[in-house]
Amino acid sequence: MPDARPILKWVGGKGQLLDRLQPLFPLKFNRYIEPFAGAGAVFFRLYNLGLIGANPRLRAVPAVLNDFNGELMTVYQVVRDHLDELIDELARHQAHVTDPDYYYYIRNLDREPDFRQWPAPVRAARTIFLNKTGYNGLYRVNQSGYFNVPFGRYTHPNVLDQAVLKATQQALQRVDLMCSDFAQPLRLARKGDFIYVDPPYQPLSRTANFTAYTSRGFGWCEQERLAKWLARVARRGCYVLINNADTPQVRELYRSAFGEKGVLIRQQVFETTRNINSAPDARSGGRELTVWNY
Ligand SMILES: C[S@@+](CC[C@H](N)C(=O)[O-])C[C@H]1O[C@@H](n2cnc3c(N)ncnc32)[C@H](O)[C@@H]1O
């Protein structure tokens, strides 16, 4: 079986940072909590390392994955609990991956009034199909919450990779899935838990505000509310590891939130070659701040 890995492309995905984040993972912890799961790059790396999950070779450490995006969490739930139905649905989509009319037909199904009541495997297959065939794997919704990414024009997109789906299903066996605001999983955090936090980043310019993973957005008030929560759980004795854009405001936000609670803070900057938030003059690179408390 191949390694488990993200089955979706996700803006802000941490694939590129994983090797540099890995030395910062605590080696022993009680439970893993990820309040902004996205495609779960860190979760899958921890699983493949045997640090979490039902990996039979090593001890089993449970995990909680949360994201505000309901369609995304439905994908995780269906991969874990209804993989056969999902595979059947994806096989149907695979026959039409280069047809723009089919893409727009499937894309616009969320405009149907009872769409949220449709069977979960049908909705999950739609999300995977749109992710693999839509422009740049973006997940973007308009103000009404309707998916609005254009067709991607790929020549050979593969929406059905059975081996990876099966490995992913295995990785999700001991995982609690939640679809809430980040505060909800953080309420569950107890001493000794490891919390990896990768929120929508503070935009680097006023025009580059890619925060539309959900129709609600994620502004500076949300960044402040998050920093307060993280200082609180760090104080409780959790291992907290955070990524965000490297800006003076974000550095100061964590310095003061952690300082107020008397929590140790370490910060390090990693350079990357991609930055979805970047101002036009900073396209070639991004600076990602990493903050941790242990
Ligand atoms: C930067 S992405 C996470 C990327 C992820 N680490 C990966 O490797 O793919 C941020 C995620 O936060 C989610 N999100 C936005 N607002 C949220 C909120 N208030 N509570 C929980 N999740 C939220 C978005 O749906 C998005 O998936």
Ligand as a Chemical Component Dictionary entry (heavy atoms), coordinates in Angstrom:
data_LIG
# 
_chem_comp.id                   LIG 
_chem_comp.type                 NON-POLYMER 
_chem_comp.pdbx_formal_charge   0 
_chem_comp.three_letter_code    LIG 
# 
loop_
_chem_comp_atom.comp_id 
_chem_comp_atom.atom_id 
_chem_comp_atom.alt_atom_id 
_chem_comp_atom.type_symbol 
_chem_comp_atom.charge 
_chem_comp_atom.model_Cartn_x 
_chem_comp_atom.model_Cartn_y 
_chem_comp_atom.model_Cartn_z 
_chem_comp_atom.pdbx_ordinal 
LIG C1  C1  C 0  -4.400  27.319 5.205  1  
LIG S1  S1  S 1  -5.755  26.226 5.111  2  
LIG C2  C2  C 0  -5.108  24.802 5.870  3  
LIG C3  C3  C 0  -4.138  24.089 4.974  4  
LIG C4  C4  C 0  -3.747  22.714 5.508  5  
LIG N1  N1  N 0  -2.839  22.814 6.628  6  
LIG C5  C5  C 0  -3.129  21.843 4.423  7  
LIG O1  O1  O 0  -1.968  21.402 4.547  8  
LIG O2  O2  O -1 -3.817  21.616 3.426  9  
LIG C6  C6  C 0  -6.887  26.913 6.227  10 
LIG C7  C7  C 0  -8.198  26.159 6.465  11 
LIG O3  O3  O 0  -8.945  26.842 7.484  12 
LIG C8  C8  C 0  -10.346 26.626 7.256  13 
LIG N2  N2  N 0  -11.077 27.652 8.032  14 
LIG C9  C9  C 0  -11.341 28.948 7.727  15 
LIG N3  N3  N 0  -11.964 29.574 8.749  16 
LIG C10 C10 C 0  -12.101 28.659 9.747  17 
LIG C11 C11 C 0  -12.632 28.695 11.076 18 
LIG N4  N4  N 0  -13.145 29.815 11.593 19 
LIG N5  N5  N 0  -12.577 27.566 11.828 20 
LIG C12 C12 C 0  -12.039 26.421 11.318 21 
LIG N6  N6  N 0  -11.524 26.322 10.060 22 
LIG C13 C13 C 0  -11.548 27.426 9.289  23 
LIG C14 C14 C 0  -10.463 26.720 5.757  24 
LIG O4  O4  O 0  -11.622 26.015 5.313  25 
LIG C15 C15 C 0  -9.141  26.077 5.276  26 
LIG O5  O5  O 0  -9.317  24.721 4.950  27 
# 
loop_
_chem_comp_bond.comp_id 
_chem_comp_bond.atom_id_1 
_chem_comp_bond.atom_id_2 
_chem_comp_bond.value_order 
_chem_comp_bond.pdbx_ordinal 
LIG C1  S1  SING 1  
LIG S1  C2  SING 2  
LIG S1  C6  SING 3  
LIG C2  C3  SING 4  
LIG C3  C4  SING 5  
LIG C4  N1  SING 6  
LIG C4  C5  SING 7  
LIG C5  O1  DOUB 8  
LIG C5  O2  SING 9  
LIG C6  C7  SING 10 
LIG C7  O3  SING 11 
LIG C7  C15 SING 12 
LIG O3  C8  SING 13 
LIG C8  N2  SING 14 
LIG C8  C14 SING 15 
LIG N2  C9  SING 16 
LIG N2  C13 SING 17 
LIG C9  N3  DOUB 18 
LIG N3  C10 SING 19 
LIG C10 C11 SING 20 
LIG C10 C13 DOUB 21 
LIG C11 N4  SING 22 
LIG C11 N5  DOUB 23 
LIG N5  C12 SING 24 
LIG C12 N6  DOUB 25 
LIG N6  C13 SING 26 
LIG C14 O4  SING 27 
LIG C14 C15 SING 28 
LIG C15 O5  SING 29 
# 
